[in-house]
Amino acid sequence: MIKVALHRSRGARILLSVSLLATSAALHAQDVSAPATAGSAPAEAEVQAPTNDSDIVVTALKRSTGIQRTPLSISAVGADTLFKQNITDSQSLGRVSPSLVINESANGGSRVIIRNLYATGEPLVGLYYDDVPLSGTGGVSNDAGGTQPSIRLFDVERVEVLRGPQGTLYGASSMGGTIRLIFAKPKLDRYEGSVDGQLSTAAESDGSLGRQINGMINIPIVDGKFAIRAVGYFDRTAGFVDNSLLNLTNINSNRSYGGRLTARIQPVDNVTLDLMAVYQDREGASSSWNITQYQLTGQKFNQALFIQQPQEDRMKLFSGTLNWDMGFATLTAAGSYSDRFLGYKFDYTPYFARYQSVNQTGGIVAPFTGNPTTIPGYATFARDCNSGYILGTTCNGAGYQTLVNSYGNMSTYQPQTNKTSTAEIRLADDRYAFKWTVGFYHSNRKNFTESILNPTDPVTGLQAFPIGFPTGNTFTVGVNDTGLYRTIDDTLAQTAGFGEATWDINDALSVTGGMRYFKYTKETTAAVIIPSYIAGNSRQDALTTGGDETGTLFKFAADYKLNSDVMFYGSASQGYRPGGVNQTLGLPSYAAVYTSDSVWSYEVGAKTSWFDRKVVVNLAAFRMDWQNMQISASFNNAFGFITNSSSPARIQGIELDTSFYPVDRLTMRLSGSYIDAKLRGDQALPDGITQCPIPFVPGTTGCATVAAGRAGDPIPFSPKWTVQASADYATPVGNDMQIIYHADASYRGESLTTYNLPLYANAYPNGPGGTPGGAALYTLPGFTTVGLRFGLEKDEGRWGVYLFANNLFNTVGLTALTNGQASATALGWRYNGSVVRANYGVTTAPRIIGIQAMARFQ
């Protein structure tokens, strides 16, 4: 195993210590909504917090139910739990729910995985901001699931994590489950506010300080009728990644700020209108770094590249939700519009520099000494040059070499926008033995992506764009230096009608049935204004391709209440996500379209409470059959695309979620999962596309690099084990004050980054520079992170001062790893006089320690 696993044994001992104390796991929280039957208040009406966390009320079924009476696998954590574990954004939620893994993406956003459903493409987990579904931006590789936005978690009522497909009520992209972020609503009858500030530093940040401030104020404008609630935040994290080639430090220090304004209008008792406006803005940089350097020298967090890799992520969101109790049923109408911009830059120097005859990388990429006419794309260049499109060079091999040399150290810039509108209207009634929900849903998402290649300044590492961008229908070598400019205009329209009903046959037995009819239409228009000849493409006027699908999803379930504290349930349910259109450079047109994939999930579970609800134990066992799954590959070993797998997959496992309240002021929690996710047959590329040689031979074109899995292969990024544990205790010290103690630990088991591990392990038996090779190049070792918190509070949280530590033992936990020897785009690294193809990875943040102060008033 590679060196990044060295800390896991110590972390595992801490996890075991907390686990022995905690016979239960965090699934509940305080400050939650009360149940609201149809004919009374809307589902999100606010009441006093429950006296015991097991009394929490959720709205996962689009009606209010107690969590211990909700017949599905669900965890819910409220503001108190999030605060104690210092979870301030949605990327950290993997610490509080079994089967939930959230991986930060190197280029911004994150990928959410539930129950080990992992694949690129549209999201496999639905992410909801109140009633608003959110999605990532597709980019050039259609991987919207890899850029899910990070959401600020302040002034939160609760977070619901629904595990397993939620196809009938939540539709597309909820194959693995759904995460619902429910934010606090304005109070109509009182003023209140809060402020929260932190100072922190990271272990590898050279003493630089991070700072964070959050604030909230609630103002009733018309008592009992109209109120507003405003939330604002600013956050500057202490960066910990350096760039030794550009002499830059702490380059991944993020600056983010934003706010949320909500309004609640209740003109009469049975009508409530909630309005919301959200803005959040983040500037940062890629946090991937040189794992090989760490293995060989012990130096961590160095990004040895010729370019800077900044990121921008801005989101605007507007929504409105109307709840109207009509007597016979409650009408809910929700609409939203979101506008997200994501822009990032990344290094493509090695892919182009290997064909440059001049040394522009200090020898890290060897100069090209061959015949220029053998450089990929020469024939297309000669055609365009002879047609008069290319000026400033000769239309032969020497002229092509001049053009290729002009590219310099090449950076890719991909600005992309996602503009989505959604509308849902539904009727629901739960007053009688027959409870039902029917509704209609429509959404329209428009993604626009630009892909731009330009040289970078050799001193600053900043991209030259838009300097050197051509005008008109000519490209002048030596004046214009843009190596690629293309656009992708992508729309996804979805329409659905859905219904779900539960019949309480008697006080003990209930049965549920649900169905959703869906239709989606995908249309993509792409244009190549400036071609990248080496990449194998040519100029292309706007070309539109697309497709559509219709289908139905079903759910069948039953639950039996043995008594008020024990319930058993079983279900069979479906989920799906849309297909799409590839826009990969040089990819054959017949491989452009891929179709939707889907799962059938079968689950049985038990929800139990013991000893007057001092012990809560929930268990679930499930099996999911995944059909036509979308998998990723790369064309010419550089440009990603998606195709459908010829093999189904089966995922099966067990989840435990428990809580324990043995004495006053002590809460202990333990949760975890064991999941086995494997292919059930062999995968293959689409007919007509050949497998690239392994190892890849530079200059090979017209082929795809894909780890075509074999029957029995584990699904990548699928840890068999996840465990979460925590313990909280408070000691009164008089004058309504108390000292609080908190400890938590989270374990993620080992996983792989590829299918068909034996093929790749044999192809690369040695790691770069003498580091471990073979299986280690494609293995993410298991790791544990531990958090501690200690503080003094007044009036159980009226105000407080706290010390905290996240990742206490400074564990380097790998969440992504790229084998540089197998990549055509990975930059080499100089070690002991030689150039090695370094492996790059994304890891957990190092130890962060800080101080926090908060105050609430009303």
C-alpha positions in Angstrom: 0.0 0.0 0.0 1.2 3.5 -0.6 2.4 5.9 2.0 -0.8 7.9 2.3 -2.3 5.0 4.3 0.2 5.3 7.1 -2.2 7.2 9.5 -5.2 5.0 9.2 -4.3 2.5 12.0 -4.0 5.3 14.6 -7.3 6.8 13.4 -8.9 3.3 13.4 -8.0 3.0 17.1 -9.7 6.3 17.9 -12.8 5.2 15.9 -12.9 1.9 17.8 -12.8 3.9 21.1 -15.7 6.1 20.1 -17.6 3.1 18.7 -17.3 1.2 22.0 -18.8 4.2 23.8 -21.5 4.7 21.1 -24.0 1.9 20.4 -25.9 4.4 18.2 -25.5 6.6 15.2 -26.5 10.1 14.4 -29.7 10.2 12.5 -31.7 12.8 14.3 -31.5 16.4 15.4 -33.4 19.2 17.1 -35.1 22.2 15.7 -37.3 20.3 13.3 -40.7 20.7 11.8 -43.8 19.3 13.3 -46.1 16.9 11.6 -48.8 18.7 9.7 -51.8 16.7 8.6 -53.7 17.8 5.5 -56.3 20.2 6.5 -54.0 21.9 9.0 -50.7 23.8 8.6 -48.2 23.2 5.7 -45.7 20.5 6.0 -42.8 22.8 7.0 -44.7 24.6 9.8 -42.4 25.3 12.7 -43.0 24.1 16.3 -40.9 23.4 19.4 -38.1 20.9 19.0 -38.9 17.3 20.0 -37.8 16.2 23.5 -35.9 13.2 22.0 -34.1 13.1 18.7 -36.0 9.9 17.7 -39.2 12.1 17.5 -37.8 14.1 14.5 -40.3 14.7 11.7 -39.3 14.6 8.1 -41.0 15.3 4.8 -39.2 12.8 2.6 -42.5 11.3 1.5 -43.7 14.9 0.6 -45.9 14.7 3.7 -44.9 14.9 7.3 -44.0 11.6 9.1 -42.0 10.7 12.2 -38.6 9.4 11.2 -39.2 6.1 13.0 -42.5 5.7 11.1 -41.0 6.5 7.7 -40.7 3.2 5.9 -37.4 3.8 4.1 -33.7 4.2 4.9 -33.3 7.8 5.9 -31.0 9.7 8.2 -31.8 13.2 9.3 -29.4 15.6 11.0 -30.4 18.9 12.4 -28.7 22.2 13.1 -27.5 21.0 16.5 -25.7 17.9 15.1 -24.2 19.9 12.3 -22.9 22.6 14.7 -21.4 20.1 17.1 -19.5 18.4 14.3 -18.5 21.7 12.7 -20.1 20.7 9.4 -20.5 24.0 7.5 -21.1 22.8 4.0 -22.7 20.0 2.1 -19.4 18.4 1.1 -18.9 17.3 4.7 -22.1 15.3 5.2 -20.4 12.0 4.6 -19.5 12.1 8.3 -23.1 11.7 9.5 -24.8 9.1 7.4 -24.0 5.5 6.4 -23.5 4.7 2.7 -22.9 8.3 1.9 -19.6 9.3 0.2 -18.9 12.8 -1.1 -15.7 13.3 -3.1 -14.4 16.8 -3.9 -13.7 17.2 -7.7 -10.4 18.6 -8.7 -12.1 21.1 -11.0 -14.8 22.4 -8.7 -17.9 21.0 -7.0 -18.2 17.4 -5.8 -19.6 14.0 -6.6 -22.2 12.5 -4.3 -22.3 8.7 -4.0 -24.9 6.7 -2.0 -24.8 2.9 -1.7 -21.8 2.7 -4.0 -23.6 3.7 -7.2 -20.7 5.4 -8.9 -20.4 6.5 -12.6 -19.8 9.6 -14.5 -22.7 11.4 -16.3 -25.8 12.9 -14.9 -26.0 12.8 -11.1 -26.9 9.5 -9.4 -28.0 11.3 -6.2 -30.6 14.1 -6.2 -29.5 17.2 -4.3 -32.3 19.5 -3.2 -32.2 23.0 -1.8 -35.6 22.9 0.0 -37.9 21.9 -2.9 -35.4 22.9 -5.6 -33.3 20.2 -7.4 -29.7 21.2 -8.1 -27.4 19.9 -10.7 -23.8 20.3 -11.8 -22.6 21.7 -15.1 -22.0 19.1 -17.8 -18.8 20.5 -19.3 -17.3 18.8 -22.4 -17.6 15.3 -21.0 -21.3 15.5 -19.9 -20.3 14.8 -16.3 -22.9 16.9 -14.4 -22.7 14.5 -11.6 -19.1 15.4 -10.9 -19.7 19.1 -10.3 -22.6 19.2 -7.8 -22.5 22.5 -6.0 -21.3 22.8 -2.4 -24.1 24.4 -0.3 -23.5 26.5 2.8 -25.1 24.9 5.8 -26.0 27.7 8.2 -29.4 28.4 9.7 -30.4 24.9 8.7 -33.5 23.2 10.0 -32.4 19.7 9.1 -30.7 17.6 6.4 -32.4 14.5 5.1 -30.4 11.7 3.5 -32.7 9.3 1.7 -30.9 6.1 0.7 -31.9 4.0 -2.3 -33.8 5.1 -5.4 -36.5 7.7 -5.0 -37.8 7.5 -8.6 -41.5 8.0 -8.1 -41.5 11.1 -6.0 -38.2 12.7 -7.0 -37.6 11.5 -10.5 -34.5 11.5 -12.6 -31.0 11.4 -11.0 -32.2 10.0 -7.7 -31.1 6.4 -8.5 -28.9 6.1 -5.5 -30.9 8.4 -3.2 -31.7 12.0 -2.5 -30.2 14.6 -0.1 -32.7 17.3 1.0 -31.3 20.5 2.6 -34.1 22.0 4.6 -33.4 25.6 5.7 -35.0 27.5 8.5 -38.1 29.5 7.5 -39.1 33.0 8.7 -40.9 33.2 12.1 -44.0 35.2 11.8 -44.3 36.2 15.5 -40.9 37.1 16.8 -37.6 38.8 16.2 -34.5 36.6 16.4 -31.0 36.4 15.2 -27.6 34.7 15.5 -24.0 35.3 14.8 -21.2 32.8 14.4 -17.5 33.4 13.8 -14.4 31.2 13.5 -10.6 31.6 13.3 -8.7 28.5 12.1 -5.5 27.3 10.6 -4.5 24.2 8.6 -1.5 22.1 9.6 0.2 22.7 6.2 -0.7 26.4 5.8 2.5 27.9 7.2 0.5 29.6 10.0 -2.0 31.5 7.7 -5.4 32.0 9.2 -8.8 31.1 7.9 -11.7 33.1 9.0 -15.4 32.7 8.8 -18.4 34.7 9.8 -22.1 33.8 9.6 -25.1 35.9 10.6 -28.9 35.6 10.6 -31.8 38.0 11.5 -35.5 37.3 11.5 -37.9 40.2 11.3 -41.7 40.0 11.4 -43.0 42.8 9.2 -46.7 42.2 9.8 -47.2 40.2 13.0 -48.5 36.7 12.2 -48.8 37.5 8.5 -45.5 38.4 6.9 -41.8 38.0 8.0 -38.4 38.0 6.4 -35.3 36.1 7.3 -31.8 37.1 6.1 -28.6 35.0 6.2 -25.2 36.1 5.2 -21.7 34.6 5.4 -18.0 35.2 4.5 -15.4 32.5 4.5 -11.7 32.6 3.8 -10.0 29.2 4.2 -6.4 28.7 5.0 -4.8 27.1 1.9 -2.4 24.2 2.2 -1.3 23.4 -1.4 1.8 25.0 -2.9 3.2 25.2 -6.4 7.0 24.8 -6.4 7.5 25.5 -10.1 5.8 28.9 -9.8 7.0 29.6 -6.2 3.4 30.0 -5.0 2.1 29.0 -1.5 -1.3 28.2 -0.2 -2.8 28.3 -3.7 -6.0 26.6 -2.8 -7.1 29.1 -0.2 -10.8 29.6 -1.0 -12.7 32.8 -0.7 -16.5 32.5 -0.6 -19.3 34.7 0.4 -23.1 34.8 -0.1 -26.5 35.0 1.5 -30.0 33.9 1.6 -33.2 36.0 1.9 -36.4 34.3 2.6 -39.9 35.7 3.1 -43.0 34.0 4.5 -46.5 35.3 3.8 -49.5 33.8 5.5 -52.5 35.9 4.6 -54.9 33.3 6.1 -54.4 30.3 8.3 -54.6 27.8 5.5 -52.3 29.5 2.9 -48.6 30.0 3.2 -46.2 31.4 0.6 -42.5 31.0 1.0 -40.1 33.0 -1.3 -36.4 32.6 -1.4 -33.4 34.3 -3.1 -29.9 32.8 -2.7 -26.5 34.0 -3.9 -23.1 32.3 -3.3 -19.7 33.1 -4.8 -16.5 31.1 -4.4 -13.0 31.6 -5.8 -10.4 29.0 -5.3 -8.0 26.6 -7.0 -7.6 23.0 -7.8 -6.5 21.1 -4.7 -4.9 18.1 -6.5 -1.3 17.5 -5.6 1.8 15.4 -6.3 1.4 12.1 -4.4 4.6 10.6 -5.9 6.7 13.4 -4.4 5.1 12.7 -1.0 6.0 9.0 -1.3 9.6 9.7 -2.3 10.5 12.7 -0.2 7.8 13.1 2.5 6.8 16.6 1.1 3.0 16.9 1.0 0.6 19.2 -0.9 2.9 20.3 -3.8 1.3 21.0 -7.2 4.3 21.1 -9.5 2.7 22.5 -12.6 3.6 25.3 -15.1 0.2 26.8 -14.8 -2.1 28.1 -12.1 -5.4 26.3 -11.9 -7.9 28.8 -10.5 -11.7 28.2 -10.2 -14.8 30.3 -10.0 -18.2 29.1 -8.8 -21.2 31.4 -8.6 -24.8 30.5 -8.1 -28.0 32.5 -8.0 -31.3 30.8 -7.0 -34.8 32.1 -6.8 -37.8 30.0 -5.7 -41.3 30.2 -4.4 -43.5 27.6 -2.7 -47.2 27.9 -2.1 -49.0 25.6 0.4 -52.8 25.8 0.4 -54.9 23.6 2.7 -58.0 23.1 0.6 -59.8 21.0 3.1 -59.9 17.7 1.2 -56.2 18.0 0.4 -53.2 20.2 0.5 -52.0 21.9 -2.7 -48.3 22.6 -3.1 -47.0 24.6 -6.0 -43.2 25.2 -6.2 -41.2 26.9 -8.9 -37.5 27.9 -9.2 -34.9 29.4 -11.4 -31.2 28.9 -10.9 -28.2 30.3 -12.7 -24.8 28.8 -12.0 -21.4 29.7 -13.4 -18.4 27.4 -13.1 -15.1 28.2 -14.6 -11.8 26.4 -14.1 -8.4 26.0 -15.8 -6.2 22.9 -15.9 -2.8 21.9 -17.4 -2.7 20.3 -20.9 1.0 21.1 -21.5 2.2 17.5 -21.9 -0.3 16.5 -24.5 0.9 19.2 -26.9 4.5 19.8 -25.8 5.5 16.3 -26.8 5.1 17.4 -30.4 7.0 20.7 -30.0 10.6 20.8 -31.4 11.6 23.6 -29.0 12.2 23.1 -25.3 9.5 25.1 -23.4 9.2 22.9 -20.3 12.8 22.9 -19.0 13.3 19.4 -20.3 10.4 17.9 -18.4 8.8 17.1 -21.7 11.4 16.0 -24.2 11.4 18.0 -27.5 10.0 16.4 -30.6 12.6 15.3 -33.1 10.5 13.4 -35.7 9.0 14.3 -39.0 6.4 17.0 -38.5 4.1 15.4 -41.1 3.7 12.5 -38.6 2.3 14.8 -35.9 -1.5 14.0 -35.6 -3.7 16.4 -37.5 -1.2 17.3 -40.2 -3.5 16.5 -43.1 -6.3 18.7 -41.7 -3.8 21.5 -41.1 -2.5 21.3 -44.7 -6.1 21.4 -46.0 -7.0 24.4 -43.9 -3.7 26.2 -44.7 -4.1 25.7 -48.4 -7.7 27.0 -48.2 -6.4 30.3 -46.8 -7.7 29.8 -43.3 -4.1 29.6 -41.7 -1.8 32.5 -42.4 1.8 33.3 -41.3 3.4 30.0 -42.0 4.0 27.5 -44.8 1.5 24.8 -45.7 3.9 21.9 -45.2 5.5 19.9 -42.4 7.8 22.8 -41.4 4.8 25.2 -41.3 2.9 22.7 -39.2 5.8 22.4 -36.8 5.8 26.3 -36.5 2.1 26.2 -35.6 2.6 23.4 -33.0 5.5 25.2 -31.4 3.5 28.4 -31.1 1.1 26.7 -28.6 3.7 27.0 -25.8 2.7 25.6 -22.4 -1.0 25.0 -22.9 -3.7 25.7 -20.4 -7.4 24.7 -20.8 -10.1 27.1 -19.7 -13.6 25.8 -19.5 -16.2 28.4 -18.4 -19.7 26.8 -18.2 -23.1 27.9 -17.2 -26.2 26.1 -16.0 -29.5 27.8 -16.2 -32.4 25.7 -14.9 -36.1 26.4 -14.3 -38.3 23.9 -12.5 -42.0 23.7 -11.7 -43.9 21.2 -9.6 -47.5 21.1 -8.5 -49.0 18.4 -6.3 -52.0 17.5 -4.2 -51.6 15.4 -1.0 -53.9 14.1 1.7 -52.9 12.1 4.8 -56.0 12.5 7.1 -57.5 9.1 6.5 -56.4 5.4 6.1 -55.9 6.0 2.4 -53.1 8.6 2.0 -52.1 9.8 -1.4 -50.0 12.2 -3.4 -50.3 13.1 -7.1 -48.4 15.7 -9.0 -46.8 17.1 -12.2 -43.2 18.1 -12.7 -41.3 20.0 -15.4 -37.8 21.3 -15.7 -35.7 22.8 -18.4 -31.9 22.9 -18.1 -29.6 24.8 -20.4 -25.9 24.2 -20.2 -23.4 26.3 -22.2 -19.7 25.4 -22.2 -16.7 27.0 -23.9 -13.5 25.1 -24.2 -10.4 27.2 -24.8 -6.8 26.3 -25.1 -4.2 29.1 -24.8 -0.5 29.4 -23.9 0.3 30.5 -20.4 2.8 33.1 -19.2 6.0 31.1 -18.2 6.6 33.3 -15.1 3.1 33.7 -13.6 1.5 30.5 -15.0 -1.6 32.6 -16.0 -3.4 31.8 -19.2 -3.1 34.4 -22.0 -6.8 34.2 -23.1 -8.3 36.3 -24.6 -5.1 37.8 -25.9 -4.3 36.3 -29.3 -7.9 35.3 -30.1 -8.5 35.6 -33.9 -11.1 37.7 -35.5 -12.7 36.9 -38.9 -12.2 33.7 -40.8 -8.4 33.5 -40.6 -5.8 32.3 -38.1 -2.4 34.0 -38.2 0.4 32.0 -36.7 2.6 34.1 -34.4 -0.3 36.6 -33.9 -3.1 34.3 -32.9 -2.2 31.6 -30.4 -5.5 30.1 -29.3 -5.1 26.3 -29.7 -8.8 25.5 -29.5 -12.1 27.3 -29.3 -15.3 25.3 -29.3 -18.8 25.8 -27.8 -21.4 23.3 -26.6 -25.0 24.3 -26.1 -26.9 21.6 -24.3 -30.5 21.5 -23.2 -32.3 18.9 -21.1 -36.1 19.1 -20.8 -37.9 16.8 -18.4 -41.6 16.3 -17.9 -43.2 13.8 -15.4 -46.5 12.9 -13.8 -46.4 11.0 -10.6 -48.5 9.5 -7.9 -48.0 7.5 -4.7 -50.6 6.1 -2.3 -50.5 4.4 1.1 -53.4 2.3 2.5 -53.4 1.7 6.2 -55.2 -1.7 6.1 -55.3 -1.7 9.9 -53.4 -0.1 12.7 -50.4 -2.4 12.1 -50.2 -3.0 8.3 -49.8 -0.5 5.5 -49.1 -1.0 1.8 -47.8 1.6 -0.7 -47.7 1.8 -4.4 -46.3 4.5 -6.7 -45.7 5.3 -10.3 -44.0 8.0 -12.3 -44.3 8.6 -16.1 -41.4 10.5 -17.5 -40.2 12.0 -20.7 -36.9 13.7 -21.4 -35.5 15.4 -24.5 -31.8 16.0 -24.8 -30.5 18.3 -27.6 -26.9 19.4 -28.0 -25.5 21.9 -30.5 -21.7 22.1 -30.8 -19.4 24.2 -32.9 -15.6 24.2 -33.4 -14.5 27.7 -34.3 -10.8 27.1 -33.9 -9.7 23.4 -34.3 -7.2 21.6 -32.2 -5.4 19.7 -35.0 -3.3 17.5 -32.7 -6.5 16.4 -30.9 -7.8 15.1 -34.2 -10.7 17.5 -34.9 -11.4 20.2 -37.6 -13.5 23.3 -37.9 -17.2 22.6 -37.6 -20.2 24.8 -38.0 -22.9 24.4 -35.4 -24.2 20.9 -35.5 -27.2 19.7 -33.5 -27.8 16.1 -32.3 -30.1 14.7 -29.7 -32.6 12.2 -28.6 -35.5 11.6 -26.2 -36.9 8.8 -24.1 -40.1 8.0 -22.3 -40.7 5.5 -19.6 -42.3 4.6 -16.3 -40.9 4.0 -12.8 -42.7 1.9 -10.1 -42.6 1.5 -6.4 -44.1 -1.2 -4.2 -43.8 -1.2 -0.4 -45.4 -2.5 2.8 -44.7 -1.9 6.5 -45.9 -3.6 9.6 -45.9 -1.9 13.0 -45.5 -4.6 15.7 -46.1 -2.0 18.4 -45.4 1.7 18.9 -41.6 1.1 19.0 -41.0 -1.6 16.3 -41.7 -1.4 12.6 -40.7 -3.7 9.8 -40.8 -2.7 6.1 -40.0 -3.9 2.7 -39.9 -2.3 -0.8 -39.2 -2.7 -4.4 -38.5 0.5 -6.3 -37.0 1.9 -9.5 -34.8 4.9 -10.3 -33.2 6.2 -13.5 -31.2 9.1 -14.9 -31.2 10.5 -18.5 -28.8 9.7 -21.3 -27.0 12.3 -23.4 -24.9 13.3 -26.3 -21.0 13.1 -26.3 -19.1 16.0 -27.7 -15.6 14.4 -27.5 -12.9 15.7 -29.9 -12.5 13.2 -32.8 -15.1 10.7 -31.5 -17.0 8.9 -34.3 -20.5 10.2 -34.8 -22.1 6.8 -34.3 -20.8 6.8 -30.7 -22.2 10.2 -29.9 -25.5 9.2 -28.2 -25.9 7.2 -25.1 -29.1 6.2 -23.4 -30.5 6.3 -19.9 -29.6 3.7 -17.2 -31.8 2.5 -14.4 -31.9 0.3 -11.2 -34.4 -1.9 -9.5 -33.9 -1.9 -5.7 -35.2 -4.4 -3.2 -35.0 -3.6 0.5 -36.1 -4.9 3.9 -35.6 -3.1 7.1 -36.5 -2.6 10.8 -36.8 0.5 12.8 -36.8 -0.1 16.6 -36.8 1.9 19.8 -36.0 0.4 23.2 -36.1 1.3 26.9 -38.4 4.3 26.5 -36.6 5.4 23.4 -33.2 5.6 25.1 -31.9 3.2 22.5 -32.8 3.4 18.8 -31.6 0.7 16.4 -32.4 0.8 12.7 -31.3 -1.9 10.2 -31.7 -2.2 6.4 -30.6 -4.8 3.9 -30.8 -4.1 0.2 -30.0 -5.3 -3.3 -29.9 -3.1 -6.4 -29.7 -4.4 -10.0 -28.2 -1.7 -12.3 -29.0 -2.0 -16.0 -27.4 -0.3 -19.0 -25.1 1.6 -16.7 -23.3 4.6 -18.1 -19.5 4.3 -18.0 -16.7 6.7 -18.9 -13.8 6.3 -21.3 -11.3 8.6 -23.0 -10.7 9.0 -26.7 -7.0 9.1 -27.8 -6.2 8.8 -24.0 -7.1 12.5 -23.4 -10.8 13.4 -24.0 -13.6 11.9 -22.0 -16.8 10.4 -23.3 -19.7 8.3 -22.0 -21.0 5.0 -23.3 -23.4 2.4 -22.0 -22.1 -0.7 -20.4 -22.8 -4.1 -21.9 -22.8 -5.6 -18.4 -25.3 -5.2 -15.6 -24.1 -4.7 -12.0 -25.4 -5.8 -8.7 -25.0 -3.9 -5.4 -26.1 -5.4 -2.1 -25.4 -4.5 1.4 -26.5 -3.9 5.0 -26.8 -0.6 6.9 -26.9 0.1 10.6 -28.1 3.4 12.1 -28.5 3.7 15.8 -28.6 6.2 18.7 -28.2 5.8 22.4 -29.3 8.2 25.2 -28.2 6.4 28.4 -28.3 9.4 30.8 -29.2 13.0 30.7 -26.8 15.1 28.6 -25.1 12.1 27.0 -25.8 11.2 23.4 -23.8 8.5 21.5 -24.2 7.4 17.9 -22.9 4.7 15.6 -23.7 4.1 12.0 -22.2 2.1 9.2 -22.6 0.1 6.1 -21.2 -3.0 4.4 -21.7 -2.9 0.6 -20.6 -5.3 -2.1 -20.8 -3.7 -5.6 -19.8 -5.8 -8.6 -20.3 -6.3 -12.3 -22.3 -9.3 -13.4 -20.8 -9.6 -16.9 -18.0 -8.3 -19.2 -18.0 -4.8 -20.5 -17.2 -3.8 -24.1 -16.7 -0.6 -26.1 -19.2 0.3 -28.8 -18.7 -1.5 -32.1 -16.1 0.1 -34.3 -14.1 1.7 -31.5 -10.9 -0.1 -30.6 -9.1 -0.3 -27.3 -5.9 1.8 -27.1 -2.7 -0.1 -26.3 -1.9 -0.5 -22.6 0.5 1.2 -21.8 -0.6 3.9 -24.2 1.7 4.6 -27.1 2.0 8.4 -27.7 0.6 9.3 -31.2 -1.9 6.5 -31.3 -5.2 7.9 -32.5 -8.7 6.7 -33.2 -8.9 4.5 -30.1 -10.4 4.6 -26.7 -8.9 4.1 -23.3 -11.4 2.3 -21.0 -11.0 -0.1 -18.2 -13.5 -2.5 -19.7 -14.6 -4.4 -16.6 -15.0 -8.1 -16.2 -17.7 -10.1 -14.4 -17.0 -9.9 -10.7 -15.0 -6.6 -10.8 -15.8 -4.2 -8.0 -17.4 -0.9 -9.1 -14.7 1.9 -8.7 -14.8 4.3 -5.8 -17.0 1.7 -3.9 -15.7 1.2 -0.3 -17.1 -2.0 1.2 -17.1 -0.4 4.7 -18.2 3.0 6.0 -18.5 3.8 9.7 -19.5 7.0 11.5 -19.4 7.5 15.3 -19.8 10.3 17.7 -20.3 11.1 21.4 -21.6 14.3 23.0 -21.7 15.1 26.7 -22.5 18.3 28.7 -21.4 19.1 32.3 -23.4 21.9 34.1 -21.1 24.4 35.9 -23.8 26.7 37.5 -25.4 29.9 36.5 -27.1 28.2 33.5 -23.7 27.4 32.0 -22.3 24.1 30.8 -19.1 22.6 29.4 -19.7 20.6 26.3 -17.6 17.8 24.9 -17.8 16.3 21.4 -15.8 13.6 19.6 -16.5 12.1 16.2 -14.8 9.6 13.9 -15.5 8.6 10.3 -14.0 5.6 8.4 -14.1 5.0 4.7 -12.8 1.6 3.5 -10.5 0.8 0.7 -11.7 1.2 -2.9 -10.3 1.0 -6.4 -10.2 3.7 -9.2 -10.6 1.3 -12.1 -12.3 -1.8 -13.4 -10.2 -4.8 -14.4 -7.5 -4.2 -11.9 -5.3 -7.2 -13.0 -5.0 -5.8 -16.5 -3.7 -2.4 -15.4 -1.6 -3.7 -12.5 0.3 -6.0 -14.9 0.7 -3.2 -17.4 2.3 -0.9 -14.8 4.2 -3.2 -12.4 6.4 -0.3 -11.2 5.4 3.0 -9.8 7.2 6.3 -10.8 10.7 6.7 -9.2 10.6 3.4 -7.4 7.3 3.9 -5.6 4.8 1.1 -5.3 3.3 0.0 -8.6 0.8 -2.5 -9.8 -2.4 -2.5 -7.8 -1.2 0.5 -5.6 -1.5 2.8 -8.6 -5.3 2.2 -8.7 -6.1 1.7 -5.0 -7.5 4.3 -2.5 -6.5 3.0 0.9 -9.0 3.1 3.7 -8.7 6.0 6.2 -10.2 7.5 9.3 -10.7 11.1 10.3 -11.3 12.2 13.8 -12.8 15.5 15.1 -12.9 17.0 18.6 -14.8 19.9 20.1 -14.7 21.5 23.6 -16.6 24.6 24.7 -18.4 26.7 27.3 -22.1 27.5 26.7 -24.7 29.7 28.3 -28.4 28.7 28.5 -27.8 25.6 26.3 -26.5 27.5 23.4 -27.6 31.1 23.9 -24.0 32.0 23.5 -20.8 29.9 23.5 -17.1 29.8 22.9 -15.5 26.6 21.5 -12.1 25.1 20.5 -12.2 22.5 17.7 -10.0 20.2 15.7 -11.0 18.6 12.4 -8.9 15.6 11.1 -7.1 15.6 14.5 -4.4 13.1 13.5 -3.6 14.9 10.2 -4.6 11.9 8.1 -3.9 12.0 4.4 -6.9 10.2 3.0 -6.9 9.7 -0.7 -10.3 10.3 -2.4 -9.0 10.3 -6.0 -5.8 9.2 -7.7 -4.5 9.5 -11.2 -1.7 7.2 -12.5 0.6 9.6 -14.3 2.3 6.8 -16.3 -1.0 5.9 -17.9 -2.1 9.5 -18.7 -1.2 11.5 -21.8 -1.9 14.8 -19.9 0.0 14.3 -16.7 3.1 16.5 -16.3 6.4 14.9 -15.4 8.3 15.8 -12.3 12.1 16.0 -11.8 13.5 13.6 -9.2 17.2 12.8 -8.6 18.1 14.1 -12.1 15.4 12.1 -13.9 11.9 12.9 -15.0 9.2 10.7 -13.6 5.5 10.7 -14.5 4.1 11.6 -11.1 0.7 10.5 -9.7 -1.6 13.2 -8.7 -4.4 12.9 -6.2 -7.1 14.7 -4.2 -7.1 14.1 -0.5 -8.8 15.1 2.7 -7.8 18.5 4.1 -5.0 18.3 6.7 -5.7 18.9 10.4 -7.6 22.2 11.0 -7.7 23.7 14.5 -9.6 26.8 15.5 -11.7 28.8 17.9 -15.3 29.6 17.4 -17.8 32.0 19.1 -21.5 32.2 18.7 -24.5 34.0 20.1 -28.3 33.8 19.6 -30.9 36.3 20.5 -34.7 36.7 20.3 
